[in-house]
């Protein structure tokens, strides 16, 4: 498949919008979904896409056994910890690189859990796929909105950008943010097929 670049963003993480030059097949869309799923189900993303228990998770190679976030952190119904201990107590807002191992990471957006209806942690891929294509469970976004969500995140160096460059010896999500954006474009152009 050939992609044509049509725009770039100079602030934050630089990305290009690469539109397919020919119709995208369902098979190509499903292949793109497989790569998207590898990203969204990775601990860098899924650890904060948890259910209504409001507990962020610690999973992945640097944690060994999967377990709820240390220090009994409960993000509460606010999902920012307003009722208990605000996420911002440790996770400050900053676009500077995360270079300190074992230090609380930061992003260009105030730290918080994703809304409970966006739960990805320990959820099978087909269910995450169905959720992402459902505006009732994806923040009211259509395909263009999902793409804009990624490009906006890149501009402010928010959570998606952090997942690909978490620093501090943390394992990043697979691929690059540009590849993730390209896959999202391919998937949406194919009609958001799910396995």
Secondary structure as a PSIPRED ss2 file (coil, helix, strand):
# PSIPRED VFORMAT (PSIPRED V4.0)

   1 X C   1.000  0.000  0.000
   2 X C   1.000  0.000  0.000
   3 X E   0.000  0.000  1.000
   4 X E   0.000  0.000  1.000
   5 X E   0.000  0.000  1.000
   6 X E   0.000  0.000  1.000
   7 X E   0.000  0.000  1.000
   8 X E   0.000  0.000  1.000
   9 X C   1.000  0.000  0.000
  10 X C   1.000  0.000  0.000
  11 X C   1.000  0.000  0.000
  12 X C   1.000  0.000  0.000
  13 X C   1.000  0.000  0.000
  14 X C   1.000  0.000  0.000
  15 X C   1.000  0.000  0.000
  16 X E   0.000  0.000  1.000
  17 X E   0.000  0.000  1.000
  18 X E   0.000  0.000  1.000
  19 X E   0.000  0.000  1.000
  20 X E   0.000  0.000  1.000
  21 X C   1.000  0.000  0.000
  22 X C   1.000  0.000  0.000
  23 X C   1.000  0.000  0.000
  24 X C   1.000  0.000  0.000
  25 X C   1.000  0.000  0.000
  26 X H   0.000  1.000  0.000
  27 X H   0.000  1.000  0.000
  28 X H   0.000  1.000  0.000
  29 X H   0.000  1.000  0.000
  30 X H   0.000  1.000  0.000
  31 X H   0.000  1.000  0.000
  32 X H   0.000  1.000  0.000
  33 X H   0.000  1.000  0.000
  34 X H   0.000  1.000  0.000
  35 X H   0.000  1.000  0.000
  36 X H   0.000  1.000  0.000
  37 X H   0.000  1.000  0.000
  38 X H   0.000  1.000  0.000
  39 X H   0.000  1.000  0.000
  40 X H   0.000  1.000  0.000
  41 X C   1.000  0.000  0.000
  42 X C   1.000  0.000  0.000
  43 X H   0.000  1.000  0.000
  44 X H   0.000  1.000  0.000
  45 X H   0.000  1.000  0.000
  46 X H   0.000  1.000  0.000
  47 X C   1.000  0.000  0.000
  48 X C   1.000  0.000  0.000
  49 X C   1.000  0.000  0.000
  50 X C   1.000  0.000  0.000
  51 X C   1.000  0.000  0.000
  52 X C   1.000  0.000  0.000
  53 X C   1.000  0.000  0.000
  54 X C   1.000  0.000  0.000
  55 X C   1.000  0.000  0.000
  56 X C   1.000  0.000  0.000
  57 X E   0.000  0.000  1.000
  58 X E   0.000  0.000  1.000
  59 X C   1.000  0.000  0.000
  60 X C   1.000  0.000  0.000
  61 X C   1.000  0.000  0.000
  62 X C   1.000  0.000  0.000
  63 X C   1.000  0.000  0.000
  64 X C   1.000  0.000  0.000
  65 X C   1.000  0.000  0.000
  66 X C   1.000  0.000  0.000
  67 X E   0.000  0.000  1.000
  68 X E   0.000  0.000  1.000
  69 X C   1.000  0.000  0.000
  70 X C   1.000  0.000  0.000
  71 X C   1.000  0.000  0.000
  72 X C   1.000  0.000  0.000
  73 X C   1.000  0.000  0.000
  74 X C   1.000  0.000  0.000
  75 X C   1.000  0.000  0.000
  76 X C   1.000  0.000  0.000
  77 X C   1.000  0.000  0.000
  78 X C   1.000  0.000  0.000
  79 X C   1.000  0.000  0.000
  80 X C   1.000  0.000  0.000
  81 X C   1.000  0.000  0.000
  82 X C   1.000  0.000  0.000
  83 X C   1.000  0.000  0.000
  84 X C   1.000  0.000  0.000
  85 X C   1.000  0.000  0.000
  86 X C   1.000  0.000  0.000
  87 X H   0.000  1.000  0.000
  88 X H   0.000  1.000  0.000
  89 X H   0.000  1.000  0.000
  90 X C   1.000  0.000  0.000
  91 X C   1.000  0.000  0.000
  92 X C   1.000  0.000  0.000
  93 X E   0.000  0.000  1.000
  94 X C   1.000  0.000  0.000
  95 X C   1.000  0.000  0.000
  96 X C   1.000  0.000  0.000
  97 X C   1.000  0.000  0.000
  98 X C   1.000  0.000  0.000
  99 X C   1.000  0.000  0.000
 100 X C   1.000  0.000  0.000
 101 X C   1.000  0.000  0.000
 102 X C   1.000  0.000  0.000
 103 X C   1.000  0.000  0.000
 104 X C   1.000  0.000  0.000
 105 X C   1.000  0.000  0.000
 106 X C   1.000  0.000  0.000
 107 X E   0.000  0.000  1.000
 108 X C   1.000  0.000  0.000
 109 X C   1.000  0.000  0.000
 110 X C   1.000  0.000  0.000
 111 X C   1.000  0.000  0.000
 112 X C   1.000  0.000  0.000
 113 X C   1.000  0.000  0.000
 114 X C   1.000  0.000  0.000
 115 X C   1.000  0.000  0.000
 116 X H   0.000  1.000  0.000
 117 X H   0.000  1.000  0.000
 118 X H   0.000  1.000  0.000
 119 X C   1.000  0.000  0.000
 120 X C   1.000  0.000  0.000
 121 X C   1.000  0.000  0.000
 122 X C   1.000  0.000  0.000
 123 X C   1.000  0.000  0.000
 124 X C   1.000  0.000  0.000
 125 X H   0.000  1.000  0.000
 126 X H   0.000  1.000  0.000
 127 X H   0.000  1.000  0.000
 128 X H   0.000  1.000  0.000
 129 X H   0.000  1.000  0.000
 130 X H   0.000  1.000  0.000
 131 X H   0.000  1.000  0.000
 132 X H   0.000  1.000  0.000
 133 X C   1.000  0.000  0.000
 134 X C   1.000  0.000  0.000
 135 X C   1.000  0.000  0.000
 136 X C   1.000  0.000  0.000
 137 X C   1.000  0.000  0.000
 138 X C   1.000  0.000  0.000
 139 X C   1.000  0.000  0.000
 140 X C   1.000  0.000  0.000
 141 X C   1.000  0.000  0.000
 142 X C   1.000  0.000  0.000
 143 X H   0.000  1.000  0.000
 144 X H   0.000  1.000  0.000
 145 X H   0.000  1.000  0.000
 146 X H   0.000  1.000  0.000
 147 X H   0.000  1.000  0.000
 148 X H   0.000  1.000  0.000
 149 X H   0.000  1.000  0.000
 150 X H   0.000  1.000  0.000
 151 X H   0.000  1.000  0.000
 152 X H   0.000  1.000  0.000
 153 X H   0.000  1.000  0.000
 154 X H   0.000  1.000  0.000
 155 X H   0.000  1.000  0.000
 156 X H   0.000  1.000  0.000
 157 X C   1.000  0.000  0.000
 158 X C   1.000  0.000  0.000
 159 X H   0.000  1.000  0.000
 160 X H   0.000  1.000  0.000
 161 X H   0.000  1.000  0.000
 162 X H   0.000  1.000  0.000
 163 X H   0.000  1.000  0.000
 164 X H   0.000  1.000  0.000
 165 X C   1.000  0.000  0.000
 166 X C   1.000  0.000  0.000
 167 X C   1.000  0.000  0.000
 168 X C   1.000  0.000  0.000
 169 X C   1.000  0.000  0.000
 170 X C   1.000  0.000  0.000
 171 X C   1.000  0.000  0.000
 172 X C   1.000  0.000  0.000
 173 X C   1.000  0.000  0.000
 174 X C   1.000  0.000  0.000
 175 X C   1.000  0.000  0.000
 176 X C   1.000  0.000  0.000
 177 X H   0.000  1.000  0.000
 178 X H   0.000  1.000  0.000
 179 X H   0.000  1.000  0.000
 180 X H   0.000  1.000  0.000
 181 X H   0.000  1.000  0.000
 182 X H   0.000  1.000  0.000
 183 X H   0.000  1.000  0.000
 184 X H   0.000  1.000  0.000
 185 X H   0.000  1.000  0.000
 186 X H   0.000  1.000  0.000
 187 X H   0.000  1.000  0.000
 188 X H   0.000  1.000  0.000
 189 X H   0.000  1.000  0.000
 190 X C   1.000  0.000  0.000
 191 X C   1.000  0.000  0.000
 192 X C   1.000  0.000  0.000
 193 X C   1.000  0.000  0.000
 194 X C   1.000  0.000  0.000
 195 X C   1.000  0.000  0.000
